[in-house]
Amino acid sequence: MTTETKTGAEALVSTLADCGVTACFANPGTSEMNLVTALDKEPRIRSVLCLFEGVATGAADGFGRVSEKPAMTLLHLGAGYLNGGANIHNAKRAYTPMINVIGDHATYHVRYDAPLTSNIIGLAAPNSIWIKSVPDSASAGRLAAESFHASMSGGQGPVSLILPADAAWDEGGELSTPFAPGEPKKVAADTISAVAAAIKAAEKPLILISGNALSEDGLSEASRLKAAGVRVMTDTFVWKQARGAGRFNPDRMQYFAEGAMEDLEGTDLMVLAGTQMPVAFFAYPEKPSVLVPEGCELVSLGDRGIDVRGALSALAEELGASEKAPVAQRQSPDKPAGKLTPVTVGQSICRHMPEGALVSDDGVTASLPIFLSTQTAEPHEWMMLTGGAIGQGFPLAVGASIAKPEARTICLSGDGAGMYTVQALWTMARENLKVVNIVFVNHTYRILNIELKRTGAGNPGPAAQNMLNLGTPEIDWKSLAEAQGLHAENVTTAEEFDEAFERAMTADGPVLIAAHVAG
């Protein structure tokens, strides 16, 4: 009886499949050809071609957020990693499990300093919670299993596994037995008791939640704290939140520092649960960086690595909080009319979004009115731009839709943000994904117009204004989408959008609606 020999690439890919990896988002090059053929032999992993590495990494982020297990990316050397770096940064801020497999030159070739040679470990390490290079084919399977475990443990996040070309093509690869990821840490009973005592002593306590506390079950536990007189709040931008009718809706930290501080005024206790101390997104002259009111006590149940949902349940028990706060019931607004604005877009989404939908939010200034308008929509999940690097929306929607193909995925994108990773539309069409893309067309980086004033940079002259202007020439989003295989249409009124969005909810494939918003 003979045993089939495997290359290092085959051992790596099959081990990841044994671990439970079911998707690979790839933009490969010459160094990764053996990984490409290894994927061809592994039917358990769906291979998805992306035309830009930022699409591949953003799609892996979306897949990981929805499935809560890592996808694999396939990136071409250090340059390919850097192309995908912005969305890896976003994924790290979301604590998304993700395995970035990065090809490298053959070990004996590196010394010749070929054009694509780079210090991949130096480039990838800052955004990797674990990083290793495969020394030989015999180690490929073992390190693949280790990378999966690392991505799923200790709070989760992106990991990087570098595979030199000779370690990929050499035979001698061995499969490695998967081992179970570590469980989230339980919060100690004495910590729960101490936090409960601090809450009882406070006049205006607040708890800031993240992680699995934002699931439907986690929010249900959080609502017990709300009913007991504790204000419940989320970070400004969250990885994934269960929302809609029948679900507890916590408050949300405001984006602008002065608004947040005004909203938090009088808070004398802030409890952190699976998140960090809130700070302003940027520094501004004469505005605070830390969003904790003066005199407010700051205590922590633990970081993202804890079982936040379990901690909230234990805290509610310690406080004797048996009741739950009221939740919003399903309400559908009337068909909007008149000018097309983010508010009317939100009303239409609330009217027509089906139960179980997924929302990928990269809508920048348009997003907040839509977020507020959909509190009474059918139950859904909302994913945000956790790391602030725009260009996440389209790719995140790709991965989310592949992770949950039965759901309708809705992507909110600004026109400036969308141009960062517009290649994702092609992947949507190629994979025939049920994604509805809404692009807010206002021909400007509107958020930067706001920030220009807030930073005290002075009155913008023609050169400064031109740096923020996207209207000369105008981007033809309908043609751009159609050229990549999507059905697309322009809308300019609230009525047109409502009708277009209703049609899109039953489309067989991806759709793009270019929403030319007023103001």
Secondary structure, DSSP 8 states (H G I E B T S, - for coil): -----EEHHHHHHHHHHHHT--EEEE---GGGHHHHHHHHT-TTSEEEE-SSHHHHHHHHHHHHHHHSS-EEEEEEHHHHHHHTHHHHHHHHHHT--EEEEEEE--TTTGGG--TT---HHHHHGGG-SSEEE--SGGGHHHHHHHHHHHHHSTT--EEEEEEEHHHHHSEEE-----------B---HHHHHHHHHHHHH-SSEEEEE-GGGGSHHHHHHHHHHHHTT-EEEE-SS-S-EEESTTS---EE--SSHHHHHHHHTT--EEEEESS---B-SS--TTS-SB-S-TT-EEEEEE-TTB-HHHHHHHHHHHTT-----------------SB--HHHHHHHHHHH--TTEEEEEE-GGGHHHHHHHTTTSSSEEEE--TT--S--HHHHHHHHHHHSTTS-EEEEEEHHHHGGGTTHHHHHHHHT--EEEEEEE-SB-HHHHHHHHHTT-----HHHHHHTB--SS---HHHHHHHTT-EEEEE-BHHHHHHHHHHHTT-SS-EEEEEE---
